[in-house]
Amino acid sequence: MTRNPGLPFDAAAIEALHVDDSEIERDIAAFTAHPLPEGRERANWLLEAIACMDLTTLAGDDTPERVEQLCARARAPLPPTLLQALGLAPGMLKTGAVCVYHAMIAPALTALAGSDIPVAAVSAGFPAGLSPLSTRIAEVTESAAAGAAEIDIVIQRRHALSGDWRTLYDEVRAFREAAGQAHVKAILATGELGTATRIARASLVCIMAGADFIKTSTGMEKVNATLPAGLVMLRIIRDHATRTGIRIGFKPAGGIASADQALAWLMLVRQELGEEWLTPDLFRFGASRLLDDVERHLEAHVAA
């Protein structure tokens, strides 16, 4: 996974960015009118979805044993008999990462040792982002030092809601520096930002500040990942890649629990960014329940 070096803060570029909400809704309506893949093609895309999942547990009653079980499934997300029926050998399929709170980094690292699956940790006052900045920076520093290869930080939404883009940039830049060699996923909480223009500007600011991924949601807002918000974010990623040659990753998260939802997201990313983005280095699902439904659909495909 490549690192985003970021760009200097550019207020003019941010203020010049305007997105028509109704145009985004029309484009999504046209997109969703297309049928999803079927048959073997559908099965192949669902296997791709598994490879791009961040298996996640973010519960107050998490235990090392629960995290160990999650990591075991990340290493072997499908039963051996189903893998064989799909033409895959044991060990050929794994998830993109395991995402946990800071306290569960150590057991996750132990359980994933030798697997090449990274541990991601939520940080920076997750999920609201309202703790003091020094505390949020310290959280990022400590999680990176504990061995998290990826840090999912959450922005303070009030900066975006009030248009205080410089403060948002400075905070995300501080998280980027605190993360060291770990990759940073910036969570925008798009369901709380209100307009397509605000989502676009927040996306651009986080990319300018050095975020390696932009992520829709914490999964704990009233409105989480939606295709319209995702489309806005994907087009900012595309425009940035066109201008700079730097590829930024994308992670929809929150409420994505069905195979059809996963397929819709995969097709949207393919339409906007191309199939080269559909790898764990550039695309992830924030998922805690999605794998169960994908497995059921793959079992149905094999049985058909």
C-alpha positions as CSV (number, residue, x, y, z in Angstrom):
1,M,0.0,0.0,0.0
2,T,1.5,3.3,-1.0
3,R,1.5,6.3,1.3
4,N,-0.1,9.6,0.5
5,P,2.4,12.5,1.0
6,G,-0.4,15.0,1.2
7,L,-0.4,18.6,-0.3
8,P,-0.2,22.1,1.2
9,F,-3.4,23.5,2.4
10,D,-5.2,25.2,-0.5
11,A,-8.3,27.3,0.6
12,A,-9.0,28.4,-2.9
13,A,-9.3,24.9,-4.3
14,I,-11.6,23.9,-1.4
15,E,-13.9,26.9,-1.8
16,A,-14.0,26.4,-5.6
17,L,-15.4,22.9,-5.1
18,H,-19.2,22.7,-5.6
19,V,-21.3,19.5,-6.2
20,D,-25.0,19.5,-7.2
21,D,-26.9,17.1,-4.9
22,S,-29.6,16.5,-7.5
23,E,-27.1,15.6,-10.1
24,I,-25.5,13.0,-7.7
25,E,-29.0,11.6,-7.0
26,R,-29.7,11.3,-10.8
27,D,-26.4,9.6,-11.4
28,I,-27.0,7.1,-8.6
29,A,-30.5,6.4,-10.0
30,A,-29.0,5.6,-13.4
31,F,-26.4,3.5,-11.8
32,T,-28.8,1.4,-9.7
33,A,-30.9,0.8,-12.8
34,H,-28.2,-1.6,-14.0
35,P,-28.6,-5.2,-13.0
36,L,-26.0,-6.8,-10.6
37,P,-23.8,-9.6,-11.8
38,E,-25.2,-13.2,-11.8
39,G,-23.9,-16.7,-11.8
40,R,-20.2,-17.3,-11.7
41,E,-19.4,-13.7,-12.3
42,R,-21.4,-12.8,-9.2
43,A,-19.5,-15.5,-7.2
44,N,-16.1,-14.0,-8.4
45,W,-17.2,-10.5,-7.3
46,L,-18.3,-11.8,-3.9
47,L,-14.9,-13.4,-3.4
48,E,-13.4,-10.0,-4.2
49,A,-15.6,-8.5,-1.6
50,I,-14.3,-10.9,1.1
51,A,-10.7,-10.0,0.2
52,C,-11.5,-6.3,0.7
53,M,-13.3,-6.6,4.1
54,D,-12.1,-5.1,7.3
55,L,-13.6,-7.7,9.7
56,T,-14.6,-5.5,12.6
57,T,-15.5,-5.7,16.3
58,L,-16.0,-2.5,18.2
59,A,-18.1,-3.5,21.1
60,G,-17.8,-2.5,24.7
61,D,-17.7,-6.2,25.8
62,D,-15.0,-7.2,23.4
63,T,-12.6,-9.8,24.9
64,P,-9.3,-11.3,23.6
65,E,-11.2,-14.5,22.9
66,R,-13.7,-12.8,20.7
67,V,-10.9,-11.0,18.8
68,E,-9.0,-14.3,18.4
69,Q,-12.2,-15.8,16.9
70,L,-12.6,-12.9,14.5
71,C,-8.9,-13.2,13.5
72,A,-9.3,-16.9,12.8
73,R,-12.1,-16.1,10.5
74,A,-10.1,-13.4,8.8
75,R,-7.4,-16.0,8.1
76,A,-10.0,-18.5,6.8
77,P,-13.2,-16.6,5.9
78,L,-14.9,-19.6,4.2
79,P,-15.2,-23.2,5.2
80,P,-12.7,-25.5,3.4
81,T,-15.5,-27.5,1.6
82,L,-16.9,-24.2,0.2
83,L,-13.5,-23.0,-0.9
84,Q,-12.9,-26.3,-2.7
85,A,-16.3,-26.2,-4.4
86,L,-15.4,-22.7,-5.7
87,G,-12.0,-23.9,-7.0
88,L,-9.8,-22.4,-4.4
89,A,-7.2,-24.0,-2.3
90,P,-6.9,-23.5,1.5
91,G,-5.1,-20.3,2.3
92,M,-5.9,-18.6,-1.0
93,L,-8.5,-16.3,0.5
94,K,-8.2,-13.9,3.5
95,T,-9.8,-10.6,4.5
96,G,-8.2,-7.2,4.0
97,A,-7.7,-6.4,7.7
98,V,-9.1,-6.8,11.2
99,C,-10.3,-3.6,12.9
100,V,-10.5,-3.2,16.7
101,Y,-10.2,-0.8,19.5
102,H,-6.7,0.0,20.9
103,A,-7.1,-2.4,23.8
104,M,-7.5,-5.3,21.4
105,I,-4.5,-4.6,19.2
106,A,-2.2,-7.0,21.1
107,P,-4.4,-10.1,21.0
108,A,-5.2,-9.3,17.3
109,L,-1.5,-9.1,16.4
110,T,-0.9,-12.4,18.2
111,A,-3.8,-14.1,16.5
112,L,-2.7,-12.8,13.1
113,A,1.0,-13.6,13.4
114,G,2.4,-14.9,10.1
115,S,-0.8,-14.2,8.1
116,D,0.2,-10.9,6.5
117,I,-3.3,-9.5,7.6
118,P,-2.9,-6.0,9.0
119,V,-4.5,-4.9,12.3
120,A,-6.4,-1.6,12.0
121,A,-7.3,0.4,15.1
122,V,-10.0,3.1,15.4
123,S,-8.7,6.2,17.0
124,A,-8.8,10.0,17.5
125,G,-11.8,10.0,19.8
126,F,-13.8,7.4,17.9
127,P,-16.7,7.6,17.2
128,A,-17.5,11.3,17.9
129,G,-14.0,12.8,17.7
130,L,-14.8,15.3,20.6
131,S,-12.0,14.6,23.0
132,P,-9.1,17.1,23.3
133,L,-6.8,17.3,20.3
134,S,-3.8,16.3,22.5
135,T,-5.7,13.2,23.6
136,R,-6.6,12.2,20.1
137,I,-3.1,12.6,18.8
138,A,-1.8,10.5,21.7
139,E,-4.3,7.8,20.9
140,V,-3.0,7.6,17.3
141,T,0.6,7.6,18.5
142,E,0.0,4.8,21.0
143,S,-2.0,2.6,18.6
144,A,0.7,2.9,15.9
145,A,3.4,2.2,18.5
146,A,1.4,-0.9,19.7
147,G,1.6,-2.3,16.2
148,A,-1.5,-1.2,14.3
149,A,-0.6,-1.0,10.6
150,E,-3.7,1.1,9.9
151,I,-5.3,3.8,11.9
152,D,-9.0,4.7,11.3
153,I,-9.2,8.3,12.6
154,V,-12.5,10.2,12.9
155,I,-12.8,13.9,12.1
156,Q,-14.5,16.5,14.2
157,R,-17.6,17.1,12.1
158,R,-18.1,20.6,13.5
159,H,-15.0,21.8,11.5
160,A,-16.7,20.7,8.3
161,L,-20.1,21.9,9.3
162,S,-18.7,25.4,10.0
163,G,-16.4,25.5,7.0
164,D,-13.3,25.7,9.2
165,W,-11.2,23.8,6.7
166,R,-7.8,25.0,7.9
167,T,-8.4,23.5,11.4
168,L,-9.7,20.2,9.9
169,Y,-6.6,20.1,7.7
170,D,-4.2,20.8,10.6
171,E,-5.8,18.1,12.8
172,V,-5.7,15.4,10.1
173,R,-2.1,16.4,9.3
174,A,-1.3,16.0,13.0
175,F,-2.9,12.5,13.0
176,R,-0.9,11.6,9.8
177,E,2.4,12.6,11.5
178,A,1.4,10.8,14.8
179,A,0.7,7.6,12.8
180,G,4.3,7.3,11.6
181,Q,4.5,4.4,9.1
182,A,0.9,3.3,9.7
183,H,-1.7,4.1,7.1
184,V,-4.4,6.6,8.0
185,K,-8.1,6.2,7.0
186,A,-10.0,9.4,7.6
187,I,-13.7,8.9,8.6
188,L,-15.9,11.7,7.5
189,A,-19.2,10.6,9.0
190,T,-20.9,11.7,5.8
191,G,-24.4,11.1,7.2
192,E,-23.8,14.1,9.5
193,L,-22.3,16.5,6.9
194,G,-25.6,17.3,5.1
195,T,-24.6,18.2,1.5
196,A,-22.7,16.8,-1.4
197,T,-20.5,19.9,-1.5
198,R,-19.6,19.6,2.2
199,I,-18.7,15.9,1.7
200,A,-16.6,16.7,-1.3
201,R,-14.7,19.5,0.5
202,A,-14.1,17.3,3.6
203,S,-12.8,14.6,1.3
204,L,-10.4,16.9,-0.4
205,V,-9.2,18.4,2.9
206,C,-8.4,15.0,4.3
207,I,-6.6,13.9,1.2
208,M,-4.6,17.2,1.2
209,A,-3.7,16.5,4.8
210,G,-2.2,13.1,4.0
211,A,-5.0,10.5,4.5
212,D,-4.3,7.3,2.7
213,F,-8.0,6.4,2.6
214,I,-11.2,8.3,3.0
215,K,-14.0,6.4,4.8
216,T,-17.7,7.2,4.8
217,S,-18.8,6.5,8.4
218,T,-18.0,5.1,11.8
219,G,-21.0,2.8,11.5
220,M,-22.5,4.5,14.6
221,E,-24.3,7.4,13.0
222,K,-28.0,7.5,12.2
223,V,-27.1,7.5,8.5
224,N,-24.0,5.6,7.5
225,A,-22.6,4.5,4.1
226,T,-24.9,5.7,1.2
227,L,-24.2,5.4,-2.5
228,P,-24.7,9.1,-3.2
229,A,-22.1,10.1,-0.5
230,G,-19.8,7.4,-1.8
231,L,-20.1,8.7,-5.4
232,V,-19.1,12.2,-4.3
233,M,-16.0,10.7,-2.5
234,L,-15.0,8.5,-5.4
235,R,-15.1,11.5,-7.8
236,I,-12.8,13.5,-5.5
237,I,-10.4,10.5,-5.4
238,R,-10.6,10.2,-9.2
239,D,-9.9,13.9,-9.7
240,H,-7.0,13.8,-7.2
241,A,-5.5,10.9,-9.0
242,T,-5.8,12.7,-12.4
243,R,-4.2,15.8,-11.1
244,T,-1.4,14.2,-9.0
245,G,-1.0,10.6,-10.0
246,I,-1.6,9.6,-6.3
247,R,-4.2,7.0,-5.6
248,I,-6.2,7.3,-2.5
249,G,-8.2,4.4,-1.0
250,F,-11.9,4.3,-0.3
251,K,-13.8,2.6,2.5
252,P,-17.6,2.5,2.8
253,A,-18.6,1.4,6.3
254,G,-21.8,1.1,8.3
255,G,-24.9,-0.7,7.4
256,I,-23.4,-2.8,4.6
257,A,-24.7,-6.2,5.6
258,S,-25.9,-7.9,2.4
259,A,-24.2,-9.5,-0.6
260,D,-26.2,-7.2,-3.0
261,Q,-25.1,-4.1,-1.1
262,A,-21.4,-5.3,-1.4
263,L,-21.9,-5.9,-5.2
264,A,-23.4,-2.4,-5.7
265,W,-20.4,-0.8,-4.0
266,L,-17.9,-2.9,-6.0
267,M,-19.7,-2.0,-9.3
268,L,-19.8,1.7,-8.3
269,V,-16.0,1.7,-7.6
270,R,-15.3,-0.1,-10.9
271,Q,-17.5,2.5,-12.8
272,E,-15.8,5.5,-11.2
273,L,-12.2,4.4,-10.7
274,G,-11.7,1.3,-12.7
275,E,-10.9,-2.3,-11.6
276,E,-7.4,-1.4,-10.6
277,W,-8.9,0.2,-7.4
278,L,-10.6,-3.1,-6.4
279,T,-7.8,-4.5,-4.3
280,P,-7.3,-4.4,-0.5
281,D,-4.7,-1.7,-1.0
282,L,-7.2,0.8,-2.3
283,F,-10.7,-0.5,-1.3
284,R,-12.1,-1.9,1.9
285,F,-15.5,-2.6,3.4
286,G,-16.1,-1.8,7.0
287,A,-17.9,-5.0,7.9
288,S,-19.0,-6.9,10.9
289,R,-22.0,-8.8,9.5
290,L,-21.4,-8.8,5.7
291,L,-19.3,-11.9,5.6
292,D,-22.1,-14.1,6.8
293,D,-24.5,-13.1,4.0
294,V,-21.8,-13.4,1.4
295,E,-21.0,-16.9,2.6
296,R,-24.7,-17.8,2.3
297,H,-24.9,-16.5,-1.3
298,L,-21.7,-18.4,-2.3
299,E,-23.2,-21.6,-0.8
300,A,-26.4,-21.0,-2.8
301,H,-24.3,-20.5,-6.0
302,V,-22.4,-23.8,-5.4
303,A,-25.7,-25.7,-4.7
304,A,-27.4,-24.3,-7.8
